[in-house]
């Protein structure tokens, strides 16, 4: 048996980033017409960030509208024929179904047309730009990555299993950056991964950093001391 001082800290290295990051994409595929922002730009909620060329999107919406009009005419004609006992009730019901299907298709086309543009969902900072004007993008393909600066900043670090079991949510932390020599920033553990990363075998821990009046940027390397 030996007497020794217990270590009441866990030390780790992490990377700074916005707490919330949003990957923005178009609902439909198409040719990019305009990208109004670049990486590093600050944006406001509702600001227009990117648009697709409208020719194909508007043509699809017009086609859906014409389909609804035709289905409506067919249904009205079927009801008149039914009143004259020329058409059967089943035929009228089939035309009603076709009309409802056409209406649903029109709603889908209008919804897709509305999302042929990207607007900022929150105030934030453009972190990444993955497309250029005149480039073909697929539906759901990330075009911009937006960091919600209003949600705060966190340092994401990775801990081994023997350390992560000693850390709990709410633990106090001290954070230092090479970019701000001689300064220490208070932090708090906000999230601990419930499972290990299958590639590294480590557990991701998020430490919220508080710093008033300091201009943080994504990617700063941080040294973190977690007080147990």
N, C-alpha and C positions, 0 to 999 in steps of 0.2 A: 504494500500500500504506500502510495506517495501522495504528499500534499502538493496541490497545484492550483493556480488561479484559473477559474472558468472563463471561457471566452464568451462575452455577452454580445458579440456583434457578428454579423455575416457580411462579408465584403464581396462585391460583384461589380461587373462592368456591363453597361447597357447603352442603348441608343435612344435619344430623345425624339419624340414625335407627338403630333396632336392626339388627344385622347380618342376622338372620333374621326375616322377617315371614310369618305364616301366615294365609291367608284361609279362614275356617271357614264351612261351609255344611251344610245338611241333604242327606242322600242322596235323600230323596223330597220332593215338594211337599206343602204343607199349610198349616194355620193355626197361627201362632205362639201357643203357650199361655203361655209364660213366658220372660222374659229376665232372668237373675239378676245381670247385670253391666252397667256403663255404661263409656263411654270414660274412661280414666284409672285404672280399677280394676286392682289387682294380683291375679293369680290363681295358683293352684298346679296342678301337673300332676294330672289326673284330676278337677278340680273341675267340677261341672255348671254349664254356662253358659246353655244354652237348650234348650227342649223344644217339640215340636209337640203339638197335640191328638191323642190316641191313638185316637179313635173310628174314623176311616177306616183308619188303619194297622193296628189290631187286627182290623178287619173283613176286610181283605185277607189277613192272616195266617190268620184263621179259614177263609176261603174256600179258601185253598190247602190247609189241613189236611183239610177235608172232601173236596176233590178227590183227595187221596192215599187217604183211606179208601175212597172209591168205586172208585178204580182197583185197590186191593188186593182188594176184594170181587169185582170183575169178573175179576181174574186167578185168584183161587181157584176161582171158578165155572168158568172156562174150563179150568183144569187138571182139575177133576172130569169135565167133559164130554169132555175128551180121553181121560181114563182109560176112560171108557165108550164111546169111539170115536164120540162124537156130534159133537165139534168137531174141526177139522183142526189140524195143527201150526202152520200159518200164522196161524190165528186166535189161538192161544195166544201166539205170538210178538208179534202186534200188541198184545195186552193187556199183555204184559210191557213193551213199548215205552211204552205209555200210562202204565203205573205208574211207570216211570223218569222220564218227562217230568213227571209230577205231583210226584214227589219233588224234582226239580230246581226246579220252581216254588215248592214249599214252602220250600226252602233260600233261594231268592232273597227270598221274602216275609219270612222270619225275619231275613235279613241287613238288609233295608231297615228293618224294625221296630227293629232294634238301633241304627240310625243315624238314628232320628227324634229324637235328642237330640244335643247338642253338648257334649263334654267338652274341657277344656284339654289339648292334647297335650304341653305343656311349661310350666314356670314362666315367667311373663311378665307383660306389661302390655297391657291392652286399648287399642288405638290408635283404632279406629273401630267404630261401631255403625250398622248399615244397616237395621235392622228394628225394629218395635215389636210388643207383644202384640196379638193379634187381626188381624194383618196376614197376607195370603196371600203366601207365598214359593214360588218354584219350586225344583225340585231343582238343586243346584249354585249357586244364587244366594248370593253372599257375605252373611252375616249379621253376622259380627264379623271384625275384623282384629286379630290378636294378634302382639305383638312379643316374641320370645324374648330376654329380657334376659340370660339366662345365657350367650348366645353372644357378648355384647359389643356395642359401638356402633361405627358407621362413619359417616364423612362421605362422601356421594356428591357428586362434583363432575364437571364436564364440561370437557374440554380440547380445544383445536383440534389439527388434525393435526400442525402444526409443533412442538407441545409434547409430544404424547402419545408421539412416537417417541423422545423423550429420557428418558422415564420407564420404569422397569422395576419389576417386582414385588420388594418388599423395600426399595425406596427409603425413606429416613427422611424424616419430615415434621414440621413444627411447626404446631399448630392453635391458633387463637385464636377466642374467642367474645365477642360484645358482652355476653352475659349474665354473663360472668366477666371483667370488665375487669382488665387488668394481669396476667392469667395466661396461660401457654403450656402446652399439653398435647402430649406426644410422640405421634407417630403413625407408622404404617408402611403403605405401599401393599400391599394384599392382592389386588386384582383390577383388571385393565385390560380394558375391553371389546374383543373381537376385531374389532368392526365399528362403523362410525359410526351414530349415530341418524339415520334417514332424514329426520326433520323438521328437525333442527338442524345436522346435519353434524359434530357433536362426538362425542367418545368419553368414555363414563362411566368414572370411576376411583373405586374405593372405598379410603378411607384408614381403617384401624382406629385408634381413639383409645383411649388408656389413661389412666384417671383414677380413682385409688382414693379413695373417700370423697366423691365428687362426684355429686350427683343430676342426671343428664341427663334431658332430655325430648325427645321427637321434635319435629323442626322447627326446632331452633336453627340460626341462620345462622352459618357458620364461614368464617374466612379461613385458607387453607391455603398453606403454603410448602413445596414439595417440593424437597428437597436432591438435586441430581443427582450 
